[in-house]
């Protein structure tokens, strides 16, 4: 009989605090978290072709398949595939920053829907056994108040009907990767993860969730840890892949 109460509170909340665009912060008509302009820009970026091994945007006519692309590192990553929504560019860049540092948990629901759609379009969801988030060390989580990757994993798993696990933990409070040169990132996270219940991962296909992939060092080390604990396969899914604008700007401009 009181099922209408949440809707009433939701209406009052939006009346007092109207939803703004997660991409630009404007108060224009917002649907699924984004205004019309940001939705259009995000759609253009999400439509770009990318390598399923390293996540790099590839130009028209350039080969990219399960064996990789011209931009792949010489040593292939431990994870089998990578799924992304778009390059790390506006409007998704600002959305991720707000979600990560301003703890806008409702944004995780909006972008989680985008990531779940990307996963279902690229993967056999029925083959995935478990969803895990790239963990944050407890000291850093204490300082920030939450781990945005946990919120993303919950959103994606809920939309795909998959279980969420917590077996992967971070054992070292490493310096943030964003502050380090690419050459130092692999060493920074080496040995930084552990699995609490290896038996639960034996033979499992794990979907590993994070917000941004730059060099892939963190995802690679987390995947190595999961495989060493008995996982059969790791697929990484991220909202964005950081890369130079020259990799995609011309293609996006040509699509408008």
Helices and strands as residue ranges (DSSP letters): H 5-16, H 36-46, E 81-87, H 92-101, H 105-122, G 125-127, E 130-133, H 138-144, H 148-160, E 168-170, G 177-179, H 182-189, E 193-195, G 198-201, E 205-213, H 217-228, E 233-241, G 245-247, H 249-255
